[in-house]
Amino acid sequence: MTAWLEVVFHDYWHIGSGRGGGPGVDARVRRTPAGLPYVPGRTLKGVLREAAGLANCDVVHLFGTELVASRDGDDAVRDLEEARFRTQPGAISVGSAVLGRGAEAVAWEQAAGQRNELAGAFVEELHRTAMEGGTAKDKSLRTLEVAVPMVLWSRLDGPPDAWPALASCLPLVTAIGGGKRRGLGRVELTLHVDENGGDA
């Protein structure tokens, strides 16, 4: 059965891409191929898994067995390789959170791909520096690309019995992404169960 997770960002937010922007930007936000900011399904699933654990929900049933290495280096790789055959799949599949649902998401992606300035309207740059004795420290200026407040949608697939448990842990998620201690990523999650099983 399909459900939609509404992700309402109330503030600027940053899901890192792992890339900088040359001399201008130290950390860029993760973007779709057309340049629109989004939250990867893997990131969202991790946030939901953590909230389910805090709410004492059946995390293994909802999200599957988590692989954790107890050793370092080659031993960790060996442990993870052996453990993957003893894992249990989760009941819920979590898609990336993007602008719009179904056909609307495709339309946003096409529009952004045709007009470069559209994607740029969804991001801004924040600047900060380290201070020392009332003046800026040398080489301490940092620029962080952030996405503006917006509403994203993630498609979830799973059995009907998973939705009440998932809905109960959503209030525990208050922020997503980097910079949470500096006030970034304040979020509200709402589950919309689609009784018809469609994309709209």
N, C-alpha and C positions, 0 to 999 in steps of 0.2 A: 504494500500500500504506500502511496506517495504522500509526503507531507512537505511543507515549505517552512523553512526557518527564516523569519524576518529579522534582519540584523540592522538595528538603528544606531548609527554612530552619532553621539551628541556633541562630540568635539573632534578636533583634528586627530588623525590616527596614522600609525606607521606600521605596515607589515613589510619588513625589509626584503630587498631583493638580493642582498649580499654583494651589491655593486655600488660603486660610487659614480659620480658624474664628472670625473676629471677634477680640475682645480676649483670648480664652482660648488659642487655638492658632494658631501662626504658619504651620504647614505640615501639611496633612492628607494621609493616604494615599489612593491611588486605590482606589475601591470600585465594586463592581457596582451595578446599580440597587437591589438589595435591601440593600446596605450591607456586603457582604463584601469584604475586601481581595483583590486579585488582581494579577497581573503581565500587562500588555498584551502581546499577541503581537508587536507591533512592537518593544517593548523587548526581549523575549526573543530575537527574531530578530537584533537588533543585537548582543546579547551573544554569541550563537552565531556570528555572522559574524566578530566580532573574534577569538574563540577559534580559529575555522577558519583565519583568517589567520596567527595565531601558530603553528599546527600545520602550516603550509605545505600545507593542503588546497586543493582547487580551489574557491575561494570563489565565483567566478562561476557555476560549474556548480551548486553547492549553493544559493546565495542570490540569484543574479542580479547584474546590473551595478549598482554603486552610483552614484547620481547625486551629483556633487560640483561645486559652483560654484567657479570659480577667480577670479571677480571679485565685486564688491559691487553692491548696489542693483539698478537696472533691468537692468544688464548681466548680473547673476547670474540674474535671472528669465528673461531671453532665452536665456542659455546652457542653463539647465535645460530650458526648453521645447523647444529644438532637440535636446538630448541624449536626451530621452525616446523619440524615434523610433529611436534607435540602441542601445537597451538590450536585454539578453538576460534573459528571465525565469529565476528560480531553479527548481530541481527540488523544493525543500522548501517547503511551506506550513506556517507556524507559528501555532497558535492561542494564545489567552490562557491563562495558567496559573491555574486556579481550583480550589476545593475539590472533589474528587471527579472521576470520569471518567464521561462519558456521562450516563446516567439519574441517577447519584448526584449529579452536579453540579446537575442540575435540582432534585432533592429538597432540596439545601442551599439553593439560591436561593429556593425556595418557602417553606421553613421560616423563613428569615431575613426574608422579606417579611411573614410572618404574625406574627412575634414580634420586635419592635424590639430587645429586650435581647440576643437571640442574636448579632446583628451586633456589638454593643458588646463582647461577650466576646472578640473577636478583635483588639482594638486597645487600646493603652495610651498614656499621654502621658509623654514624657521632658522634664525641665526642665534648663536649663543657664543659666549667667550668666557674664559676663566679670568678672574680678576685677582690682582696681586697689589696690595697697597694702594687701591683706588684707581689703578690703571690696568689695561688689558695685558695679560701675559703674552709674550712673543709667541707667535705661531699657534695661538690657542683658539682662533676663530673656527667654529664648526657650523656647517650648514646641513640641515636635515630636511629632506623632502617629505612632506606629509600630505595625506589626502584630506579633503574637506569633509565636514559632516555630511552624511548621506544615508540612504537606505539601500541595503543589499539583500539579496535573496539566495538561499542555498536549498537545493533540492535534496530531500532525504527520502530514502527508500527503506522500508522495513515492515515487520508484521504489526498489526493493529495493537497488540499488547505492549509494544515498546513505547508508544507515544505518551501514555500517562506518566510513566517513570521518567522519560526525558523531560517532559513539561515541568515536572516537580523540581528539577535541578536547574532550570534556566535562570531563576532569580539569583543564583549564586555567581553567575558570570556578570561581572560589573565592568570589566575592561578587557580589551583584546589588543595584542600587538606590543611593540616596543614603546618605551617612554611612559609606561603606566605611572611610575612614581613622579613624573613631571606633569601628570594630568592628561596625557594623551590616551586616546582609545576608549573613552567612556562609552559604554554600549548597553543596549537593552535588547534582549532576545525574546521573540514570541513565536510559538509553534502554531502553524495553521495546518490542520489535517485535511487533506483533500479526499473527501469521500468518493469522488468520481474517479480518482486515480489519474487525472489529466495534468497537463502542463500549465493550465491557465490559473 
